[in-house]
Amino acid sequence: SYLPSRSLSRLSCALVGTAFAAMFATSLQARELSVSTVLSDAFPWGQAAQKWADLVEERSDGELTLRVYPNSQLVNGDQTREFSAMRSGLIDLAVGSTINWSPQVPELNLFSLPFLMPDEAAVDAVTGGEAGDMVFEAIEARGVVPLAWGENGFRQLSNSSGEIDEPADLEGLKIRVVGSPLFQDTFSALGANPTQMSWADAKPALTTGAVDGQENPLSVFDVARIDQVGQNHVTLWNYMNDPLIFAANQQVWASLSDDEKALLKETAVEAGAWEVAMTREQEAGRLADIQERGVTVTELSDEQYQAFVDATANVYDKWIPRIGEELVEAARNAIEAQ
Ligand code: X2X
């Protein structure tokens, strides 16, 4: 050959180098997947994602790594964009709230219908049955692969101005709500003045008194020390439960081997069940701690509860067509049958 051997070896070196770099990049991408969460591992929600990551790490012998990015940082704090970011591939995986994904998946508003699910058994009947399957199909139809359920928890009402045991007590109160339109309707129906903002903005707004109240599970209230920013009244009204969903971007999912898919699914189901049980077990202790720190806790009589149910009935008229009559029916049947 008249090609000088030196340049030949240089050429082959370059070729091998490029091929190696490409292989390396592909394998790195396949190995480390991002997981988005809104809350950090100081909260059960973040612990659910970390548990998932730990189980995957352990059972894949380090072949697959999940790296958790808390505080909605992959969407610059805008939690209602998390689903879109996962669908488009900016986020590989997420453990997300039904509330935050509901702007893109209207069926998820099911869980925010006020006073639909009175207790944990009702939540389990919905997520674990036909309604839950329908919700997963709706997520899949919108380009994301759902894997398992977790739980942020029953959302309770807090405020800085006084005890709330009837809708009239909410009259004119500024309440921070998540940026999901159904909440605007629920709190308007109760005579309050709802203000939508992200979780990142919520604590500053409570601190300055820009808002008078907020609603979140007791675990969030407790860990974030919401009582220390003047929220010294909590009403236990179980008005909605906020399940978490473990999910994956569709292209990422399709790129995994069958074994990796099985591993991700099985560990998500396990981490979810672990977190749901833990969240529920901790509830009573958290309530006691909150009361010990001086928070007034209000429980509702059956009549008081019914007054809130009646005041928010029109939310159903507006939202059932958006959620889907069949899905709401399936959820109601599951709740009644338990
Ligand atoms: O923003 C909230 O209130 C939170 C943290 O509970 C959710 O992400 C739904």
Boltz pocket constraint, residues with backbone or C-beta under 6 A from the ligand:
constraints:
  - pocket:
      binder: B
      contacts: [[A, 38], [A, 39], [A, 79], [A, 97], [A, 99], [A, 100], [A, 152], [A, 178], [A, 197], [A, 198], [A, 199], [A, 215], [A, 216], [A, 217], [A, 220], [A, 242]]
      max_distance: 6.0
